[in-house]
Amino acid sequence: GIKADGKYKTVNDMYLIWKETKAGVRNSTKANYYYSYEHYIQEDFGSRRIVNVTKSDIKRLYNKLIDKSGLSISTVENINNVLRQVFEVAVDDNIIRNNVVNGVLGKCKKERQYERTERTALTEEEQALFLSFLRDTPKFRYWYPFFVIGFGTGCRIGELAALCWKNVDIENRQIT
């Protein structure tokens, strides 16, 4: 059931198909995906024929990105997310039998004994100290309203950055 004409498709060819068909994600997420692929994969690794890529090729790529290029695991996680989806398109289109990207990053993390540190929110006391620092320090005073709204609403940074004054009703304490 594998398509014979697929043997000439490169990883970049499949990326373009994935890019055309990717839907259901925010524009900022797409931009992050595109940057990750186009900056770290496209030029070198992307020119490989997808049918010839093995798990060990993916592992060598990740090791190179981490050890030689100095990328963080979280950046490689973003790259892995895109590559996994690109290879899944090739599986779905019967160009390859299985997705060689699956499971590789987990092995790289395990070999490096990588464990993501759990993030914890600031306590109310820590928030108050931080806000008073911003308010009382002329160099950082500009950021005070940004963080007051962020702490008070739970908005993400991207949501705060996109916020316009026309969307803020101070009198009724509402953001639309």
Phi, psi and chi 1 to 4 in degrees:
 res  aa     phi    psi   chi1   chi2   chi3   chi4
   1 GLY       -    0.3      -      -      -      -
   2 ILE   -80.4  135.1  -62.8  -62.9      -      -
   3 LYS   -73.8  126.8  -67.4 -179.0  179.3  177.2
   4 ALA   -67.2  -34.5      -      -      -      -
   5 ASP   -73.1  -11.1   61.1  -14.2      -      -
   6 GLY   -73.2  -14.7      -      -      -      -
   7 LYS   -66.3  -14.1   67.9 -178.3  178.2  179.8
   8 TYR   -96.6   -5.7  -60.9  109.4      -      -
   9 LYS   -72.6  135.2  -62.0  -98.1 -172.3 -152.0
  10 THR   -94.3  169.9   64.8      -      -      -
  11 VAL   -60.6  -39.1  176.2      -      -      -
  12 ASN   -62.3  -38.8  -75.9  -21.5      -      -
  13 ASP   -59.9  -43.6  -67.3  -26.6      -      -
  14 MET   -70.4  -32.9  -63.7  -47.0  -58.8      -
  15 TYR   -61.0  -43.7  167.5   71.7      -      -
  16 LEU   -63.5  -39.4  -67.3  174.6      -      -
  17 ILE   -64.7  -46.4  -66.6  169.0      -      -
  18 TRP   -57.6  -44.1  169.0   81.1      -      -
  19 LYS   -62.3  -39.1 -165.8  173.1  174.4 -177.9
  20 GLU   -69.1  -30.9  -72.3  175.4   23.9      -
  21 THR  -101.0   -8.7   58.8      -      -      -
  22 LYS   -69.0  126.5 -175.4   66.7 -179.4  166.4
  23 ALA  -144.3  166.1      -      -      -      -
  24 GLY    84.9   13.7      -      -      -      -
  25 VAL  -126.0  155.4  -64.9      -      -      -
  26 ARG   -65.9  155.9  -65.1 -176.6  -42.4 -159.5
  27 ASN   -60.1  -36.8  -72.3  -22.7      -      -
  28 SER   -66.7  -35.7   59.8      -      -      -
  29 THR   -67.1  -44.5  -56.6      -      -      -
  30 LYS   -59.3  -44.0  -82.1 -173.5 -176.0  179.5
  31 ALA   -60.7  -39.2      -      -      -      -
  32 ASN   -65.3  -44.4 -171.0   22.0      -      -
  33 TYR   -57.9  -50.9  -74.9  161.1      -      -
  34 TYR   -60.3  -44.2  -60.8  165.4      -      -
  35 TYR   -60.9  -47.0  175.8   83.5      -      -
  36 SER   -57.4  -46.3  -66.1      -      -      -
  37 TYR   -70.0  -52.1 -175.2   88.7      -      -
  38 GLU   -68.2  -27.8  -68.0  165.4    9.2      -
  39 HIS   -84.8  -35.5 -167.0   76.9      -      -
  40 TYR  -112.1  -18.2  -61.6  109.9      -      -
  41 ILE  -116.3  -45.8  -57.2  -60.1      -      -
  42 GLN   -52.6  -50.6 -168.4  168.8   42.2      -
  43 GLU   -65.6  -46.3 -170.0  173.7  -41.6      -
  44 ASP  -102.4  -68.2 -177.3   31.7      -      -
  45 PHE   -64.8  -32.8 -165.5   84.8      -      -
  46 GLY   -64.9  -19.9      -      -      -      -
  47 SER   -81.7   -5.1   62.1      -      -      -
  48 ARG   -72.3  147.7  -65.3  174.2  179.4 -131.4
  49 ARG   -71.0  131.0  -71.9 -169.7 -179.0  165.0
  50 ILE   -64.2  -30.7 -160.0  157.0      -      -
  51 VAL   -70.4  -17.7  -62.9      -      -      -
  52 ASN   -96.6   -5.4  -65.4  -27.2      -      -
  53 VAL   -78.5  131.4  176.8      -      -      -
  54 THR  -113.7  168.9   64.2      -      -      -
  55 LYS   -58.4  -38.8  -80.3 -167.4  178.8  -78.2
  56 SER   -67.2  -30.3   59.4      -      -      -
  57 ASP   -65.0  -42.9  -67.4  -31.5      -      -
  58 ILE   -64.4  -42.6  -59.5  -65.6      -      -
  59 LYS   -63.8  -42.3 -171.5  170.7 -176.0 -176.7
  60 ARG   -61.4  -40.8  -83.1 -166.6  -69.0  -85.8
  61 LEU   -59.9  -49.5  170.3   66.3      -      -
  62 TYR   -64.2  -41.0  -68.5  169.1      -      -
  63 ASN   -61.5  -41.5  -74.1  -23.9      -      -
  64 LYS   -63.1  -45.5  177.0 -176.4  164.9 -168.2
  65 LEU   -63.1  -38.6  -68.5  172.2      -      -
  66 ILE   -79.4  -50.5  -65.3  165.4      -      -
  67 ASP   -82.5  -40.4  -61.1  -28.2      -      -
  68 LYS   -96.0  -40.0  -67.5 -173.1  178.5  151.1
  69 SER   -86.8  -14.3  -61.9      -      -      -
  70 GLY    73.5   24.3      -      -      -      -
  71 LEU   -74.5  149.6  -64.0 -176.5      -      -
  72 SER   -76.7  160.6   68.4      -      -      -
  73 ILE   -59.8  -38.7  -66.1  -74.0      -      -
  74 SER   -64.8  -34.9   62.4      -      -      -
  75 THR   -67.4  -41.8  -58.9      -      -      -
  76 VAL   -66.6  -31.7  177.5      -      -      -
  77 GLU   -60.8  -40.4  -75.2  174.8  -28.4      -
  78 ASN   -64.2  -43.9  -69.3  -23.4      -      -
  79 ILE   -62.9  -43.6  -65.6  165.0      -      -
  80 ASN   -59.7  -41.1  178.8   74.5      -      -
  81 ASN   -59.7  -44.2 -169.4   14.6      -      -
  82 VAL   -69.1  -48.5  175.6      -      -      -
  83 LEU   -59.0  -41.6  -92.8 -175.2      -      -
  84 ARG   -59.1  -42.9 -174.1 -173.9   47.9   72.8
  85 GLN   -68.3  -39.1  -66.9  178.5   58.5      -
  86 VAL   -63.0  -45.7  167.4      -      -      -
  87 PHE   -68.3  -29.9  -84.5   74.4      -      -
  88 GLU   -66.3  -34.2 -158.7   58.0   39.7      -
  89 VAL   -61.4  -42.1  170.3      -      -      -
  90 ALA   -63.9  -37.1      -      -      -      -
  91 VAL   -65.7  -48.9  170.4      -      -      -
  92 ASP   -61.2  -32.5  -68.6  -14.5      -      -
  93 ASP   -90.2   10.5  -72.8   -7.3      -      -
  94 ASN    59.1   39.2  -67.2  -39.9      -      -
  95 ILE   -97.4  -35.3  -67.2  169.7      -      -
  96 ILE  -130.3  158.8   56.5  176.6      -      -
  97 ARG   -82.1  -40.0  -71.0 -168.9 -163.3  -77.6
  98 ASN  -140.0  161.6   61.1  -12.2      -      -
  99 ASN   -87.9  105.4 -169.4  -25.7      -      -
 100 VAL   -71.9  -10.4  -63.8      -      -      -
 101 VAL   -77.1  -30.2  176.8      -      -      -
 102 ASN   -56.6  127.3  -70.4  -21.2      -      -
 103 GLY    85.9  -12.5      -      -      -      -
 104 VAL   -69.2  -46.3  175.2      -      -      -
 105 LEU   -63.2  -37.3 -175.5   58.6      -      -
 106 GLY   -58.7  -41.0      -      -      -      -
 107 LYS   -66.3  -41.0  -70.9  178.4 -176.9  177.2
 108 CYS   -61.3  -41.5  -71.3      -      -      -
 109 LYS   -65.4  -43.4  -72.9  179.0  179.5  179.5
 110 LYS   -63.5  -42.4 -167.9  172.0 -171.7  176.0
 111 GLU   -62.9  -31.2  -71.0  169.7   -4.4      -
 112 ARG   -92.0    2.4  -71.6  174.6  169.9   74.1
 113 GLN    52.3   43.1  -61.3  172.2  -16.2      -
 114 TYR   -82.4  129.2  172.1   78.0      -      -
 115 GLU  -133.3  128.0  -69.5 -176.3   29.1      -
 116 ARG   -68.3  131.0 -177.0  179.6  -61.3  -88.5
 117 THR   -76.5  137.4   55.6      -      -      -
 118 GLU   -74.1  131.7 -171.3  174.2  -33.3      -
 119 ARG   -83.1  141.2  -64.2  178.7 -174.5  177.3
 120 THR  -126.1  144.7   56.5      -      -      -
 121 ALA   -74.8  153.9      -      -      -      -
 122 LEU   -68.2  144.3  -63.6  176.7      -      -
 123 THR   -72.5  166.8   65.4      -      -      -
 124 GLU   -60.7  -37.1  -72.3 -176.2   31.3      -
 125 GLU   -64.7  -43.5 -177.6 -179.3  -38.8      -
 126 GLU   -64.5  -39.9  -69.4  168.0  -27.3      -
 127 GLN   -60.8  -45.5  -69.8  177.8   32.7      -
 128 ALA   -61.6  -43.0      -      -      -      -
 129 LEU   -62.6  -44.6  -76.3  168.6      -      -
 130 PHE   -62.5  -46.4 -179.8   71.8      -      -
 131 LEU   -64.3  -39.0  -70.1  173.4      -      -
 132 SER   -67.4  -35.4   65.4      -      -      -
 133 PHE   -60.9  -48.1  169.0   78.8      -      -
 134 LEU   -60.8  -47.0  -68.6  176.4      -      -
 135 ARG   -62.4  -38.0 -175.8 -171.8   61.5 -126.2
 136 ASP   -94.0   -2.8  -61.1  -21.1      -      -
 137 THR  -110.7  109.7  -52.0      -      -      -
 138 PRO   -52.3  -38.0  -26.6   34.2      -      -
 139 LYS   -62.1  -31.8 -177.0  177.8  178.8 -179.5
 140 PHE  -112.0    1.0  -59.3  113.3      -      -
 141 ARG   -56.4  -31.7 -170.0  172.5  -66.3  141.1
 142 TYR   -54.5  -34.1  173.6   82.4      -      -
 143 TRP   -82.5  -11.0  -68.5  103.6      -      -
 144 TYR   -54.3  -53.0  179.2   75.8      -      -
 145 PRO   -60.9  -36.8  -16.2   25.3      -      -
 146 PHE   -57.8  -48.3 -175.2   82.6      -      -
 147 PHE   -77.2  -31.3  -78.7   95.9      -      -
 148 VAL   -60.7  -46.3  166.7      -      -      -
 149 ILE   -66.9  -41.8  -67.3  170.1      -      -
 150 GLY   -61.2  -47.9      -      -      -      -
 151 PHE   -66.1  -36.7  -71.7  159.3      -      -
 152 GLY   -76.2  -24.7      -      -      -      -
 153 THR  -111.8  -25.9   62.6      -      -      -
 154 GLY    81.2   12.8      -      -      -      -
 155 CYS   -62.0  149.6  -75.5      -      -      -
 156 ARG   -75.7  162.8  -63.2 -179.2  179.9  131.9
 157 ILE   -60.1  -43.6  -69.9  174.3      -      -
 158 GLY   -61.6  -37.5      -      -      -      -
 159 GLU   -67.8  -40.9  -65.5  166.7  -26.3      -
 160 LEU   -65.8  -41.8  -73.2  171.5      -      -
 161 ALA   -64.8  -29.6      -      -      -      -
 162 ALA   -88.3   -5.8      -      -      -      -
 163 LEU   -68.9  134.9 -167.4   60.3      -      -
 164 CYS  -114.9  153.0  -62.5      -      -      -
 165 TRP   -59.8  -30.0  -79.8  112.9      -      -
 166 LYS   -64.1  -18.6   68.4 -179.4 -179.0 -176.6
 167 ASN   -92.9   -0.9  -58.0  110.4      -      -
 168 VAL  -109.5  121.9  178.6      -      -      -
 169 ASP  -109.8   93.5 -177.4  -10.4      -      -
 170 ILE   -65.2  -39.9  -66.6  174.5      -      -
 171 GLU   -60.5  -43.8 -167.1  172.3  -64.2      -
 172 ASN   -95.3    2.5  -66.8  -45.0      -      -
 173 ARG    53.8   53.5  -61.1  175.2   53.9   96.6
 174 GLN  -134.2  147.0  -70.0 -176.2  -23.7      -
 175 ILE  -121.9  130.8  -64.2  175.7      -      -
 176 THR  -113.5      -   56.1      -      -      -
